[in-house]
């Protein structure tokens, strides 16, 4: 009669299980598949920010106004990998309005090896077409949109606004109006004083 060494069998099973578990790499968000293998869901998220300024200005804004004929405007597009995995096949597409014409920079950019936390920054210079100013006393605003793409799918967008005009902005002198008003007030007080003296006699 063959003796079965249950202790030896149990030891072998425990050792085998430890070997299997030790060779398995676990990922957060992964689930085991029936029949083997895993399905992992990664956090993939991208942030895009678009700003604009007149050439020579220090501050970047969401909107600029009073752009004159021939004046250059600058756009800045920042794309950040807010996810937790490296991605390839990235793209940025700037949809420049028909009223503007590009001076420098690329309206379409592609790149790979986009690390988590990494930021890509792109600059584009443009100006309002001269033909837009062939009218009198007007003001118009156009919206410039930029999109970030992953595997040719849109992942987000942001806009910046440019307002242009041919109106001449005139401002009243700071002291001119007030000095005239004070002069008129002074003459009125003098006249009132003379009248009071006549009635007092």
C-alpha positions as CSV (number, residue, x, y, z in Angstrom):
1,X,0.0,0.0,0.0
2,X,1.4,3.4,-1.0
3,X,1.6,6.0,1.7
4,X,0.6,9.5,0.7
5,X,2.6,12.2,2.2
6,X,0.0,15.0,2.6
7,X,2.5,17.3,4.3
8,X,4.8,17.1,1.3
9,X,2.0,17.8,-1.2
10,X,0.8,20.8,0.9
11,X,4.3,22.2,0.9
12,X,4.7,21.8,-2.9
13,X,1.3,23.6,-3.4
14,X,2.2,26.5,-1.2
15,X,5.6,26.9,-2.9
16,X,4.0,26.8,-6.3
17,X,1.4,29.4,-5.3
18,X,4.1,31.7,-3.9
19,X,6.1,31.4,-7.2
20,X,3.1,32.3,-9.3
21,X,2.1,35.2,-7.1
22,X,5.7,36.4,-6.9
23,X,6.0,36.6,-10.7
24,X,2.8,38.5,-11.3
25,X,3.1,42.3,-11.6
26,X,0.1,44.1,-10.2
27,X,-1.1,47.5,-11.5
28,X,-3.6,49.8,-10.0
29,X,-6.9,49.7,-11.9
30,X,-6.2,46.3,-13.4
31,X,-8.5,43.3,-13.4
32,X,-7.7,39.6,-14.0
33,X,-9.3,38.1,-17.1
34,X,-10.9,34.7,-17.1
35,X,-8.4,32.3,-18.6
36,X,-5.4,34.5,-17.8
37,X,-4.1,38.0,-18.4
38,X,-5.2,41.4,-17.2
39,X,-7.1,44.4,-18.4
40,X,-5.7,47.7,-17.1
41,X,-7.4,51.1,-17.2
42,X,-5.0,54.0,-17.1
43,X,-5.7,57.6,-16.2
44,X,-5.2,59.6,-19.4
45,X,-6.0,63.3,-19.3
46,X,-4.6,66.4,-21.1
47,X,-5.0,70.0,-20.3
48,X,-4.8,72.8,-22.9
49,X,-4.5,76.5,-22.3
50,X,-4.5,79.3,-24.9
51,X,-3.5,83.0,-24.3
52,X,-3.0,86.0,-26.5
53,X,-1.2,89.4,-26.2
54,X,-0.1,92.3,-28.4
55,X,3.5,91.9,-29.5
56,X,5.7,93.7,-27.0
57,X,3.3,93.4,-24.1
58,X,4.2,91.4,-20.9
59,X,0.9,90.0,-19.9
60,X,-0.9,87.1,-21.6
61,X,-4.7,87.4,-21.6
62,X,-7.8,85.5,-22.7
63,X,-8.9,88.6,-24.8
64,X,-7.2,91.7,-26.2
65,X,-8.9,94.8,-27.7
66,X,-8.2,97.8,-29.9
67,X,-5.8,96.0,-32.3
68,X,-4.8,98.3,-35.1
69,X,-4.0,97.7,-38.7
70,X,-0.6,96.0,-39.1
71,X,-0.2,95.2,-35.4
72,X,1.2,91.8,-34.6
73,X,-0.5,89.6,-32.0
74,X,1.0,86.5,-30.3
75,X,-0.7,83.3,-29.3
76,X,0.6,80.9,-26.7
77,X,-0.7,77.3,-26.5
78,X,0.3,75.1,-23.5
79,X,-0.5,71.4,-23.5
80,X,0.1,69.4,-20.3
81,X,-0.1,65.6,-19.7
82,X,-2.2,65.4,-16.6
83,X,-2.5,61.6,-16.7
84,X,-0.3,58.9,-15.2
85,X,1.1,57.3,-18.4
86,X,3.5,58.2,-21.2
87,X,1.6,58.8,-24.5
88,X,2.5,58.9,-28.2
89,X,0.8,60.2,-31.3
90,X,-0.1,63.6,-29.8
91,X,-1.2,66.6,-31.8
92,X,-2.1,70.3,-31.5
93,X,-4.2,72.0,-34.1
94,X,-4.8,75.8,-34.1
95,X,-7.8,77.0,-36.0
96,X,-6.8,80.5,-37.0
97,X,-9.9,82.5,-38.0
98,X,-10.1,83.6,-41.6
99,X,-9.8,87.3,-40.6
100,X,-6.3,86.6,-39.3
101,X,-3.2,85.7,-41.3
102,X,-0.2,83.8,-39.8
103,X,3.1,85.6,-39.5
104,X,5.2,82.8,-37.9
105,X,4.8,79.5,-36.0
106,X,3.0,76.3,-37.0
107,X,-0.7,75.8,-36.8
108,X,-0.3,72.0,-36.5
109,X,2.2,70.2,-34.2
110,X,2.8,66.5,-33.6
111,X,5.0,64.8,-31.0
112,X,5.6,61.5,-29.1
113,X,7.0,60.5,-25.8
114,X,4.7,62.7,-23.8
115,X,5.6,62.0,-20.1
116,X,3.2,62.4,-17.2
117,X,3.5,66.0,-15.9
118,X,5.3,67.2,-19.0
119,X,4.2,70.4,-20.7
120,X,4.6,71.4,-24.4
121,X,4.4,75.1,-25.3
122,X,3.8,76.5,-28.8
123,X,3.9,80.1,-30.1
124,X,2.1,81.6,-33.1
125,X,2.3,85.1,-34.4
126,X,-0.5,86.6,-36.6
127,X,-2.1,89.8,-37.7
128,X,-5.5,91.0,-38.8
129,X,-5.7,91.1,-42.6
130,X,-5.4,94.6,-44.0
131,X,-8.7,94.1,-45.9
132,X,-10.6,93.9,-42.6
133,X,-9.9,97.6,-42.1
134,X,-11.4,98.8,-45.4
135,X,-14.5,100.3,-43.7
136,X,-15.3,103.1,-41.4
137,X,-16.0,103.3,-37.7
138,X,-16.2,99.6,-36.8
139,X,-15.1,97.2,-34.1
140,X,-15.0,93.4,-34.5
141,X,-14.0,90.4,-32.4
142,X,-12.8,87.0,-33.6
143,X,-12.2,83.8,-31.6
144,X,-9.1,81.7,-32.1
145,X,-9.5,78.0,-31.1
146,X,-6.8,75.4,-30.4
147,X,-7.4,71.7,-29.8
148,X,-5.2,68.9,-28.4
149,X,-5.5,65.5,-30.0
150,X,-4.5,61.9,-29.0
151,X,-4.6,59.3,-31.7
152,X,-6.5,61.7,-33.9
153,X,-9.3,62.1,-31.2
154,X,-10.0,65.5,-29.7
155,X,-9.1,65.6,-26.0
156,X,-9.9,69.2,-25.3
157,X,-9.7,72.8,-26.5
158,X,-9.3,76.4,-25.4
159,X,-9.8,79.8,-27.1
160,X,-8.5,83.3,-27.2
161,X,-10.3,86.4,-28.5
162,X,-8.9,89.3,-30.6
163,X,-10.9,92.5,-31.1
164,X,-9.8,95.0,-33.7
165,X,-11.0,98.5,-34.7
166,X,-10.2,101.6,-36.8
167,X,-11.8,104.0,-34.4
168,X,-9.6,106.6,-32.8
169,X,-10.1,106.7,-29.1
170,X,-10.1,110.3,-27.8
171,X,-10.0,111.3,-24.1
172,X,-11.0,114.5,-22.5
173,X,-8.2,116.5,-20.8
174,X,-8.0,115.6,-17.1
175,X,-8.2,119.3,-15.9
176,X,-9.7,121.1,-18.9
177,X,-13.3,120.5,-18.1
178,X,-13.0,121.1,-14.4
179,X,-11.1,124.4,-14.8
180,X,-13.9,125.8,-17.1
181,X,-16.5,124.7,-14.6
182,X,-14.7,126.3,-11.7
183,X,-14.3,129.6,-13.7
184,X,-18.0,129.7,-14.4
185,X,-18.8,129.0,-10.8
186,X,-16.5,131.8,-9.7
187,X,-18.2,134.4,-12.0
188,X,-21.5,133.3,-10.7
189,X,-20.5,133.8,-7.1
190,X,-19.2,137.3,-7.9
191,X,-22.4,138.3,-9.6
192,X,-24.4,136.9,-6.7
193,X,-22.3,139.0,-4.2
194,X,-22.9,142.2,-6.2
195,X,-26.6,141.6,-6.3
196,X,-26.8,141.0,-2.5
197,X,-24.9,144.3,-1.8
198,X,-27.4,146.2,-4.0
199,X,-30.4,144.8,-2.1
200,X,-28.7,145.4,1.2
201,X,-28.5,149.2,0.6
